[in-house]
Amino acid sequence: MTGLLSGVRQAIGQYFSLVSLLPSVLLVAYCFVLFSSGALSGPPDLGTVRAALSGLDFGEAALLALVAMVVGVVTHPLQFMIVQWAEGYWGLGNLSRRMRELAVDRHRRRRDAVVNLAKDAAELRELIDDADDPPEDRVQQRLLTLHYEASRLSASYPGADDDVMPTRLGNVLRRYEVGAGEPFGLPATALLPLVALVAPANELNYLNDRRSAMDLSVRTAANFGIAFLLTVVFLWDDGLWLLAALVPYTLSYLSYRGAVVQAHDYGNAMANVIAMNRFKLYERLRLHLPDNVLEERRLHERLQPMHDLTPLQKLAFKHPPGNQPVAVPGVDQPPAG
């Protein structure tokens, strides 16, 4: 079975093995335990589960591994959709739009509350610093902790109201999608696909590792969510056994919160890769390198139509020596050097 899993990893790739196969193995194993317990016909029997596990031979284990691989292959193309659903892209139906509006309003109120709390704590700290008789150190430490915690929570939200998403994961990702390239004049969603083409392999591996960790957490949360629903359906009329559904629910919740933490790491990786490789992109596009951030932002204003698939405004290109453009009468030429 180990050789079979290794072959699948080499054939399909490490990303599939980590993000799709591993959570599928956990889901199939959980379903096997649930079915072996007799939950389909009555209350679960732990003795039946122990007997099924101890009597599991190589052929049955290989069959379970094959089922897990099939589940992973079938659901692997859905990974992007699963992440988008976790971000809060729920479609245009009346119910989904209403749920989205309610969730967005809740997160806007939460963001405003923590932002205002951070501001109030900062103002109190200034008053304490200027006071002739400051309070005792214990009070100052509590105020400092309050300020840091409120600032940390507010950093999980985008700045503009229109950018607030209906989920924690969506808000963290949106914050970096908008903010990672904001100092340079374009959002990260516009810069990153191009920057990734010129970034060194080690930096791309660093970025992909952060994305894989987030995707793994999201997929694990989704699979444990499925396990929770199956447990509720099978144990609905089995009394206190229904409390067993709290196990996959808790694991799903913890995996989702882990995905939120990993989203911060992925967002920082996006910002770092863009910041360190954007000039390589300008060189590949044969654009004149800007001397400061203001020039760079003006350059991006002229590049913006390229991302919108509309006609580009006039750009000045810088060609390498020996590959200068041919002069065309009546057409503005790029400045020298």
Disulfide bonds with the S-S distance in Angstrom:
none
